[in-house]
Amino acid sequence: MMALILTGAAPSFADDGERADKVKTVASAEIDWSDAPPIEGTSGILMDAGSGDVLYEKNAYERRSPASITKIMTAIITLETLDMDQQVTVPAEAVSPSDIEMNMELKAGEVLTVEQLLYGMLVKSGNDAANTLAITISGSIDAFTEKMNERARECGAKDTTFTCASGYKEYGDNTNLTTAYDIAVMAREAMKNPEFRKIVGTAEYTIPATNMTAARKLETTNLCLGASEETLEMYDIDIPLTYEGTTGIKTGYDNHSGQCFCGSAKRGDTELIAISLNSTSEEQRFVDVKNLLDYGFSKYKTYVAAKGRQNLDEFRVWQGDKSHAAVGIYEDMDITLNEGADSGDIEVEAVKNDGMIKAPVKKGDVLGQLIAYNADGKAVAAADLVAMENVEKGGPLSYIGIADEDIVFFVLGIIGLFVLLILIRIMVVQSRRKKRKRRRAARERSVRRKEWEKEKDPFRNR
């Protein structure tokens, strides 16, 4: 059972300072890929999309051309920059006759929405769609690649250089270079966006007629999503390669990169990302990824130790209009466990930063850490605990520990205390009156008793 504990000091937690994750993890599973299936790709990787743990790698840090897998980064920037329903006019420089095979056949002056171009770029793998979006955002493809390189570093990519938005370059040109690891961390970041996830999980999509072209029916290049006979025929593949639970992501091919595929699938709370670069055939790239996914699901599972964007605890705030601030984490705290491991061994601890928290506190301010420990007491995950609400500066009473929100209760408490004191005073006065009355009555009875005795024996005491 998960326990939530509030303590005063955080233990140290390793952080390489480079990863862009809001939740930092170290492998809590016993990861050993010596029994992993071989892949034909020159390089590859298997990653837990939740925790970011690497579950298998083969030359994963070797720089290679990613071809159209490049479009993952183009999509990230597009989704973070443009509105989905924004209309875009295709510029002449975005349409290149030399890469017609992987084009949407866009025409200069044609008008489409950003959403339609994203489907064309990620489902159909249209190079012209990627170029159109890049030029729309930055004015030129060269300027756009500067954004791509910067955003890649923010994702945690360490060895990536983009020189174009689509992944297609004429032979001999300075091509894009990245690694299987970098692709995995960029794909992991992209899959956090619901729109991206929806698009790369789409097998077929129809773009209605535009001002210059009839309706287009797009069929995915990702055969793990399921493919029609027409698609299989186009790729010269004669067996279905559908994979249960496939959620994405992107294929790639050119003379520089060979056959590449970045795939993902989800079962329960566990989502895995598998990549094969420069595999031996169109079919084999999918087989490589399917084999890695099967291997990963059979050995590992993802445990959600804490949910993101939910109130997990409250920290005391001084000198504020509120006495406490709700705290939570940005993203789910996912931890990779061996299949069959007991998730109840994971304990979660909420740790406040040293010192007093004083108002004002802004939503998003880091107030502490949430730390997960395994059964051995080893810290396996940590995330910043941030304020989930604003706490403004309080009034004069807040300086003696009475928040503005508590003033009414404070006043009512004072009034209640005053009323209680009055009632006690009344009760004391009444009690004293009763005592005096009883004493007076006793004296009167004594006097009457003496008079009665005198009347009974008038000669007594003479």
N, C-alpha and C positions, 0 to 999 in steps of 0.2 A: 504494500500500500504506500502511495506517495505521501510523504510528510512535508509540510511547509513550516519551516522554523525561522524565527526572527532572532538574529544574533547581532553582535556589535562590531565584528571585525571580519574582513574577507581574507581567506587564504590566498596565496599567490596562485595564479593560473597562467600557464604558458601561452604566449601569443606572439606569433612571428612578425606581427606588425604589417603584414602585407595583404592578408586576405580581407575581402570586403564584407564578409559575413557579419550580420548583427548578432548571431549566435556563434560562439567559438566552441569547437569540439575537439577532443582528441579521441582516438579510436577506443571505444569501450568494448568492442568485440575482439575476439582473438583472430585477427586477420592473417590468413595464410593462403596464398593463391597457388601453392605448389600443385594442388589438385585441379586447377582451373583447366577448362578445355583449350586446346591450342586454337589460335586464330590465324587466318591467312594474311591479314593486314600487316603491313610493315610496323605500324604502331597502333596502340589501342589502349583503352582504359575502361574500367567499370567503377562508377561512383554512386554512392547513396545520395540521391538528390536532396534528401532532407538534411542530413548531417554534414554532407560534403566529404565524408570519409572515402578514401580510395580503397576499393575492395579488390582490384586487380589492375596491373599495368604492364604494358609491353612497350618499351621505348617511348613512354608517354611524354617525355620532355625533349624529344627530338623534333626540331623545327621542320615543318613540312607545309606544302601548299594545301589549304582547305577547300579550294574551289568554291562551289556554291554554298557550302556551310557558312561562308562569310556572311550570308544574308541574315543569319541570326543576329549579328551585331547591327546590321542596317535596320532590322525590324525593331530592336531595342530602342535605338535612338528615335526612330519614327514614332513609335508609340509614346515616347516620353516628350515629344515635341509637337506633333500635329494632332488635330481632332480627327476622329474616324470619318466623320461626314463632310470634312473639308473637301472642296472640289479642287482638282489639280489639272492644269493644262500641260500635256506632254511637250517638253522642249525638244527641238530638233536634235540637239547634241546627245540626248538620251537614247536615241534610236540608232543602233549600229547594225548594218547589214551583215557584218562579218560573224556575228554570233546568233544568227537567225534560228538555229536549232533549239536554243533555250530562250526563246523570246515569247512574249505574249502577242507579238506582231502589232505593237502600238504604233500609232501614226502621230507625227508631229502635229500639234494643234488639237489632238483628241482630248476630251475632258472625262476624267474618271474621279471617283472619290478615293481618299486615302485608304479606306477599308478595302475597296476593290483592288487597288494596287498592291496592298499587303497580301491579299489572297493570291493575286497573280504572281507575286514574288516568292511566297513560301509554299504554295500548293503546286503551281506550275513551274516554279523556279525561274521566273522571267527576269532575265538580266536587264531588259529595258525598263521594267517596273522598278527595279532597284536603283537604276540610274536616275529615273524620273524623281523618285523620292529624295535621293541624295541632293540633286540639283535644286529641288524645291526648298529643301531645308537650308542648304549652305551656299547656294549660288553656283557651286562647281563641285565636281567629284573630289578634286584635290582638297578643297576646304573641308568637305565632309569627312574625308579620311582622318583628318586631325581630330575630329570629334570621336571617330571610331576608336582611334588609338588611346585617347584619354579615357573613354568609357570602358574600354577593355581592361585598362589598369585598375579602374575602380571596381570592376568585377572580381579582381584577383588574378587576372592573366599576367604572366611574368615574362613571356617570350613571344609576344605577338606584335606583328607589324602589318598594318593594312595599307594598301596602296590603291585599292579600288573598292567600290561599294557592292559589286555583284559577285566578285570572285573570278570573273572571266578577264583574262589578259591575253593579248596576242603573244604567241610563242617568242621567247627572248626578252619580253618586257619584265620589269621588276615586279614580281608577283607577290601576293599576300603570303605571309609566313606565320605559322602558329604551331601549337603542339596539341596533342590529344588532351593533355591536362587542361590547357587553357580553353579549349573548345568546351570541355565539360563544365568549367566554372562559368563560362559565358552562357551556355545553355541552361545551366541551373538558375542563373539570374533571370534569364528570359522567361523561364517557365513559371516564375512568380507573378507574371503579368497575365491576368485572366484572358485578355484579348489575344495575346500571343498563343497561349495554351489552346484556346478555342480554334484558332486558325490552323496551327500545325497538327491538330487532331482531326482535321477535315479531309475526307477522302475525295469528295467531289463538290464543286462550287460553280455556280453559273453567274456570270456578270451580264446584266441586262445590256441591251443595245445602247451604244453611246451615240454621240453626234456624228461619228465617222465609221463605226463598225457595228455589225450585227452582234447578237448575243454570243458570248463565249462560254463554253463548258470546259471547266478546268478539272483535270484528274491528277491526283497526287502522284509525286514521284516516290513517295514512301510506301513501298509495297507491303510493309508490315501492317498498315492500316486496312488492307484489303484492296484489291484492284480488279478492274474489269478485264475481260479477255483482251480488249483493245490495248490497255496499258501493258499487260504482260507481253503482248505481241510487239509493242513498241520497244520494249527493253529486251526482246529476244529471250524471255524467260518462260519456261513451259510448266512450272509448278507454282502453286500458290505459296506465298510467304507470309500470310497473315499471322499476326502474333497476338494472343489474348492480352488485353489490357494495355495495348499500345496507346501512348498519349502524344507521340511526336517522334522525330523532330525535323531533320533535314538531311537530304542527300547532297552529294557533290561529286563532280567528275570534270576533269580536263587533262590535257597532256602532262601538266606539271604534277598533279595530285594523284592521278589514278582513281580507282573506284573507292569512294568514301561514304560513310554513313554515320550520323549521330542519331541514335534512337533512344527512346525512353518508353517505359511501361510502368504501370502502377497496379499493385494488388494490396488491398486493404490500406493501411497507413504507409506502406513501403513503396516508394517510387525510385527506380534506378535509371541511370543514364549510362549507356554503353556506346563506345565509339570504335570504329575500325577505319583506319586510313590506309590508302593504297593497297586495297585487297586485290585478289587475283581475278575477279570477274564482277559483273553487275549483280549476279545472284549471290556470290560468296560474301559480299559486304553485308547483306541482310542476314545470311546464315551466321556470320561471325557475331553480329550483334545479338541475334536470337540465342545463340549458345551462351554468350556472356550473361544475358538476362536470366536464362534458365539457371545457370550456375549461381548467380547472385540471390535469386529468390529461394533457392534450395538451402542456402547457407546462412542467410542474414535476414533480419527484420528491423524495421524502424520503430522505435518507441517514442511517442510524443510525451515528453516529461512535463511540459507546460504549454498551454496555448498562448499564441500571440494576440496582442490587441485586446486583452481581457484584464479586468482588475484582479490582481493576484494577492494584494495585501494593501495595507495603509501604513504610511509613515507619519510620525508626529511632526507638525510644522509649527514653529513659534512666530509670534508677531504677525499673524496672518488673519484674513477674514474667515478662514477655515482652520480648524484645529488639526486636520489630517489631510494628506494627499494620497489618493489612490495611485498605486504603481503597477506597472505591467511591463511586458517585453514586446518588442516590435514584431517578432516572428515566432512561430512555433519553435520550441526547443526540442529538436529531434536528435535522438541518440541511436546509433547503430548497435544492435545486439546480435549475438549468435542465435540462429533459429533454435528454439527450445529453451533459451535463457529466461530466467524469471525477471520480468520487468519490475516486480515488487521490490527488488533489491536496490532500485534507484531511489535515492532520497534527494529531495530538492530543498535548498536553503535560501531564504531571502535575507540578504545582508545589506544593512544601511551603511552609507558612507560615513566615515569618521566625522565627528563633530555634530553640532546642532544644525538642523535644517531651518533656515529663516526665510520668511516671505520677503519679496515676491518669488513665487515658483511658477515657471512657465511650463505649459504642456510640452513634454518631450525632454525636459531637463533630466539629466542622469542623477538619480538619487541613491543608487546602490547597485548591487549585482544579485542575479539569481544564479545559483551554482548547484549543479547536479553532481552527486557522488555515487560511485558504485558500491558494491557490498564490501570492498576492501578499503573504503574511505578515500579512494582516489577521485579527484575532481575530473570529470569527463566532459563537462559542458558548462559554459558560463555565458551570460547575456546581461547587458545593461538593463537595470530596472529604471524605467523612466516614469515621470509624472504623467498620469492619464488625464489631468485637468489642471487648470490654472488656480493658483492660490495668490490672491492679491494682498497688498500690504494692509494690515488691520488698523483699527482705531487705538486710542490710548489704552484701553483695557487689555489689548493684546500683548502689551509689554509686561503684564503681570500674569500672562498665561491664559487670558480669557479671549478667545477668538470672537470676531464679530458675530459669527453664526450662533455663538453660545450666549450672547448678551441677553437675549430674551429669557433664556433658561436661567441665566445668572440673576436677572432682575426678579423673575418669578421665584427663584430660590431665596433671594433676600426677603421678598415680600412674605414668602411662606415661613421663613425663619422668624420674621417680625411678628406674624400672626401667631406662630407657635409660642413665642415668648409672651405675647399678650395672653394667650390662653393659659399658659403656665402661671402667669401672674394672677389671672382671675381665679384659677384653681387654688393657688396658694392663699389668696385673700379669703376665698370662700372657706377653705380649710381652717384658717385662723378664726374666722367668724363662728364656724361651727364649734371649734374648741372653746372659744369664749362663751358661747351660748351654753355648751355642756357644763362648763365650770360654774356659770351663773345659776344654771338649773340645779347643779349639785349643791351650791351654797343655799339656795332657796329651800331645797329639800331638807338640808341640815337644820336650817332655822325652824322649819315647820315641825321637824321631828322633835327638836328641843321643846318647842311650845306645846306640842302634843304630850310629851312626857311630863312637862310641868303641870299641864291641866290634869293629867292622870294622877299625879301625886303632888298636890299643892304644898305639902309640908316638907318635901325633899330639899336638901341643901339649905335649910334655914338655920 
